[in-house]
Amino acid sequence: MIRETIEKKKPVIIVEKLEKFFGSEQSRVKALAGVSFEVFPGEIVFLFGPSGSGKSTLLNILAGLEVPDGGKVVIDGVDINKMNKEEKAIFHREKVGMVFQAYDLIPSLNIFDNISLPLVFSKILPAKRREIVSKMLNDFNLSALADRLPAEVSGGQQQRVGVMRALICQPPIIIADEPTGNLDSASATEVMDLFARLNDDIGTTMIVVTHNPEQLHYADRVIHVLDGKVIKQTVHHHREASRPAKKNSWTTYVEQKHSKREEKIIKLMKIILSKTQLDGFAETEIERTAILIEAAIDKKITISALRKNLDLPTKDGGAGLYSNTAHHIADNIEALLEVL
């Protein structure tokens, strides 16, 4: 995609001064702090940053899954926060396809029927659905898997099915939240190559959340997110092919901090995060956990408030962790802070 062509177009997404808070009223933590940027038609834009930086929260707001506490999101000229739930659901079904890290395929439905679901909700007649899905399966070279259940195909194939389902209604925008987070490196490359090909072939606008620096060469533009803020934007004029070495996401979270945090606090963060088994949790839960941990280390909230907000459901502004996990994290932090 030629940058000069992209930038002559009007933005298809405008994000303006977004703010989002988590936690109870007595101990609120800011997850997004005045985030603003634009996305142009035909771009592949990556939201890049460590876990806890705010990128998944930002994506959830773009997808209409969360409501910001301040600012606005305009997609294709429409302020999505002024819509009711039904209007928002219809708008996103027509304009935005979602791809998640966890695939979210229905285990009791075969691959063909999983891909068909958005067409069912759009009230497309069965004969037309069969035609559309059959063509897409053929285009993606997955026709042989049509009758299999999700458990009977590989993780990479499941994610390709997730991409197909997101594309089946031909939305002009795709939003992907860590789409390769559960895949091996070969399958991850396959999925990212697919995104790039779709963008090149049909001009689909894509916003992809990642903490993996190996994937940044796929982007036209990288929006770097840290501590709930956009700290810089990087333009890839030719989608450079260089790939930085991969790092563990929790280690990256600490090492990408550009503040003047003392060495003992960095050490403390690494100890806590290495002792906390959160690999099975959703990116949103990990992000909120990291934000709350940092707030506790900086003494912006008490250990009691940390424990409560880690255990609080995500719908109520918390991290949504299991109670035992929440208490384990809070107890570790309390003990370690006492000896430092």
C-alpha positions in Angstrom: 0.0 0.0 0.0 1.5 3.4 -1.1 1.6 5.8 1.8 1.0 8.9 -0.4 -2.3 7.3 -1.7 -3.5 6.4 1.8 -2.8 9.9 3.3 -4.8 11.7 0.6 -7.9 10.0 1.8 -10.2 11.1 4.7 -9.7 9.0 7.8 -12.2 6.2 8.2 -11.6 6.1 12.0 -11.1 9.1 14.2 -10.1 8.5 17.9 -10.2 11.7 19.9 -9.1 12.2 23.5 -10.3 8.8 24.7 -10.2 8.2 28.5 -11.1 5.0 30.4 -10.9 4.2 34.1 -11.0 0.9 35.9 -11.7 0.0 39.5 -14.2 1.1 42.0 -15.0 4.8 42.6 -12.8 4.9 45.7 -9.7 3.6 43.8 -10.0 4.4 40.1 -7.0 3.7 37.8 -6.7 5.4 34.5 -6.3 2.9 31.6 -6.5 5.4 28.8 -5.3 9.0 29.1 -6.4 11.2 26.2 -5.6 8.9 23.3 -6.0 10.4 19.9 -5.2 9.1 16.4 -6.7 8.5 12.9 -6.9 5.5 10.6 -7.1 5.9 6.9 -8.9 3.6 4.4 -6.7 0.7 3.3 -4.2 0.9 6.1 -2.9 -1.9 8.3 -2.4 -0.2 11.6 -0.8 -2.0 14.6 -1.5 -0.9 18.2 1.8 -2.0 19.8 2.8 -2.1 23.4 3.3 -4.3 26.4 0.6 -6.0 28.4 -1.1 -3.4 30.5 -0.3 -0.5 28.2 -4.0 0.1 27.3 -4.0 -1.2 23.7 -6.7 -3.9 24.3 -8.9 -1.5 26.2 -8.6 0.8 23.3 -9.5 -1.9 20.8 -12.5 -2.9 22.9 -13.8 0.6 22.7 -13.3 0.7 18.9 -15.2 -2.5 18.7 -18.1 -1.2 20.8 -17.4 -3.7 23.5 -16.6 -1.0 26.1 -17.8 2.6 26.6 -15.2 5.3 27.2 -15.4 7.6 30.1 -14.3 10.5 27.9 -13.6 11.4 24.3 -15.1 9.9 21.2 -14.7 7.3 18.4 -16.0 8.2 14.9 -16.1 5.3 12.4 -17.1 6.1 8.8 -18.5 9.5 9.9 -20.6 8.1 12.8 -19.9 8.7 16.5 -20.5 5.1 17.8 -21.0 6.2 21.4 -24.2 8.1 20.4 -25.8 4.8 19.3 -27.9 2.5 21.4 -27.0 -1.2 21.8 -29.1 -2.3 18.8 -27.8 0.4 16.5 -24.2 -0.3 17.5 -24.7 -4.1 16.9 -26.0 -3.5 13.4 -23.4 -0.9 12.6 -20.5 -3.2 13.7 -22.0 -6.2 11.9 -22.0 -4.2 8.6 -18.8 -2.1 9.1 -16.4 -4.0 11.4 -15.2 -7.7 11.5 -13.7 -8.9 14.7 -10.9 -11.5 15.1 -10.0 -12.6 18.7 -7.0 -14.4 20.2 -9.2 -17.2 21.5 -10.8 -18.0 18.1 -14.3 -18.1 19.7 -15.6 -20.8 17.4 -18.7 -22.7 18.6 -17.4 -26.2 19.4 -20.7 -28.0 18.5 -20.9 -26.4 15.0 -18.8 -27.5 12.1 -16.4 -25.2 10.3 -19.0 -24.4 7.6 -21.7 -23.4 10.1 -19.3 -21.4 12.2 -18.4 -19.3 9.2 -22.1 -18.9 8.3 -23.2 -17.4 11.6 -22.9 -13.7 10.6 -24.9 -14.4 7.5 -27.6 -16.0 9.6 -27.8 -12.9 11.8 -27.9 -10.8 8.7 -30.9 -12.9 7.5 -29.3 -14.1 4.4 -31.3 -17.0 2.9 -29.8 -20.6 3.3 -29.1 -21.1 -0.4 -27.2 -17.8 -0.7 -25.3 -18.6 2.6 -24.2 -21.9 1.1 -23.0 -20.2 -2.0 -21.1 -17.5 -0.1 -19.4 -19.8 2.4 -18.5 -22.4 -0.2 -16.7 -19.8 -2.3 -14.8 -18.4 0.7 -13.8 -21.9 1.8 -12.5 -22.5 -1.7 -10.7 -19.2 -1.8 -9.0 -20.0 1.5 -8.2 -23.6 0.5 -10.1 -25.0 3.4 -13.0 -26.7 1.6 -11.8 -30.1 2.9 -12.4 -29.0 6.5 -16.0 -27.8 6.0 -17.6 -30.7 7.9 -15.1 -30.9 10.7 -15.6 -29.6 14.2 -13.2 -26.9 15.6 -11.5 -29.5 17.8 -10.7 -31.5 14.8 -8.5 -28.9 13.1 -5.3 -27.1 14.1 -5.0 -23.8 16.0 -3.8 -22.1 12.8 -6.7 -23.4 10.9 -9.1 -22.4 13.6 -7.8 -18.8 13.5 -8.1 -18.8 9.7 -11.7 -19.8 10.2 -12.1 -16.9 12.6 -10.7 -14.5 10.0 -13.1 -16.0 7.4 -16.1 -15.5 9.7 -15.0 -11.9 10.3 -14.8 -11.3 6.5 -18.0 -13.2 5.5 -20.2 -10.0 5.5 -17.4 -8.1 3.6 -16.9 -5.4 6.2 -14.5 -2.6 5.2 -12.7 -2.7 8.5 -11.2 -5.7 10.4 -10.2 -5.3 14.1 -8.0 -8.1 15.5 -7.0 -8.5 19.2 -3.7 -10.5 19.5 -4.9 -12.7 16.6 -1.8 -14.9 16.8 -1.4 -15.0 20.5 -2.3 -18.7 20.9 -0.5 -19.9 17.8 3.0 -21.4 17.1 5.3 -19.3 15.0 4.6 -21.0 11.7 0.8 -20.7 12.1 1.2 -17.1 13.3 3.1 -16.2 10.1 0.4 -17.9 8.0 -2.3 -15.8 9.7 -0.4 -12.5 9.4 0.5 -13.3 5.7 -3.3 -13.8 5.2 -4.0 -10.3 6.7 -1.4 -8.7 4.4 -2.8 -10.5 1.4 -6.4 -9.4 2.1 -5.2 -5.8 2.6 -3.3 -5.9 -0.7 -6.0 -7.7 -2.7 -9.2 -6.0 -1.5 -8.0 -3.0 0.5 -9.5 -4.0 3.8 -8.6 -1.5 6.6 -7.1 -3.4 9.5 -6.3 -2.5 13.1 -4.3 -5.2 14.9 -3.3 -5.3 18.6 0.0 -6.9 19.3 2.8 -7.0 21.9 5.1 -8.9 19.5 7.7 -6.8 17.8 8.4 -9.6 15.2 5.1 -8.7 13.5 5.5 -4.9 13.1 6.9 -5.2 9.5 3.3 -6.1 8.4 2.0 -2.7 9.3 1.7 0.5 7.2 1.8 2.4 10.5 2.5 1.4 14.2 0.9 3.3 17.0 3.0 2.8 20.1 0.9 2.7 23.3 2.4 2.9 26.8 0.7 3.7 30.1 -2.6 4.5 28.4 -1.0 7.0 26.0 0.1 7.1 22.4 3.9 7.8 22.8 4.8 7.8 19.1 3.8 6.6 15.7 6.0 4.9 13.2 5.4 4.8 9.4 6.6 1.8 7.4 6.8 3.1 3.8 7.6 -0.3 2.4 6.5 -2.6 5.2 10.1 -3.3 6.2 11.0 -7.0 6.4 13.3 -6.7 9.5 12.1 -8.7 12.5 13.4 -7.8 16.0 14.0 -10.7 18.4 11.0 -12.0 20.2 10.6 -11.4 23.9 8.3 -12.7 26.5 5.4 -10.3 26.9 5.8 -9.8 30.6 9.5 -9.1 30.3 8.7 -6.7 27.4 6.2 -4.9 29.6 8.9 -4.0 32.1 11.7 -3.4 29.7 9.7 -1.0 27.5 9.1 1.4 30.4 10.8 4.6 29.5 10.2 6.3 32.8 12.8 6.8 35.5 11.5 4.0 37.7 14.1 2.8 40.2 15.9 -0.5 39.6 14.4 -2.1 42.7 10.8 -1.4 41.4 11.7 -2.9 38.0 13.0 -5.9 39.9 9.9 -6.1 41.9 7.7 -6.0 38.9 9.6 -8.9 37.3 9.4 -11.0 40.4 5.6 -10.5 40.7 4.9 -11.0 37.0 7.1 -14.1 36.8 5.4 -15.6 39.8 1.9 -15.0 38.4 0.5 -17.5 36.0 -1.7 -15.5 33.7 -1.0 -17.1 30.3 -4.5 -18.6 30.1 -6.2 -15.3 30.7 -7.6 -12.9 28.1 -5.5 -9.9 27.0 -8.0 -7.5 28.6 -7.6 -9.3 32.0 -3.8 -9.3 31.7 -3.8 -5.6 30.8 -6.0 -4.6 33.7 -4.0 -6.7 36.1 -0.8 -5.0 35.0 -2.3 -1.5 35.3 -3.5 -2.3 38.8 -0.2 -3.8 39.9 1.6 -0.7 38.7 -0.8 1.5 40.5 -0.2 -0.4 43.7 3.6 -0.3 43.3 3.4 3.5 42.8 1.1 3.7 45.9 -1.7 5.2 43.9 -4.0 2.5 45.4 -3.8 0.5 48.6 -3.1 -3.3 48.7 -6.7 -3.7 49.9 -8.0 -1.8 46.8 -5.7 -3.9 44.6 -7.1 -7.1 46.0 -10.6 -5.9 45.5 -10.2 -4.6 42.0 -8.3 -7.7 40.8 -11.2 -9.8 42.0 -13.9 -7.4 40.7 -15.6 -8.6 37.5 -14.5 -6.9 34.3 -18.1 -5.6 33.7 -17.8 -3.7 37.0 -14.4 -2.2 36.1 -12.1 -4.8 37.7 -9.6 -7.3 36.2 -12.0 -10.3 36.5 -9.4 -12.7 37.9 -10.3 -15.8 40.0 -10.5 -14.9 43.7 -7.5 -17.1 44.6 -5.4 -15.6 41.9 -6.3 -12.0 42.9 -5.4 -12.7 46.5 -2.2 -14.4 45.6 -1.0 -11.5 43.5 -2.0 -8.9 46.2 -0.3 -10.9 48.9 2.9 -11.2 46.9 3.0 -7.5 46.2 2.4 -6.7 49.8 5.1 -9.0 51.1 7.7 -7.8 48.5 7.0 -4.1 49.1 7.6 -4.6 52.8 11.2 -5.9 52.3 12.2 -3.3 49.7 
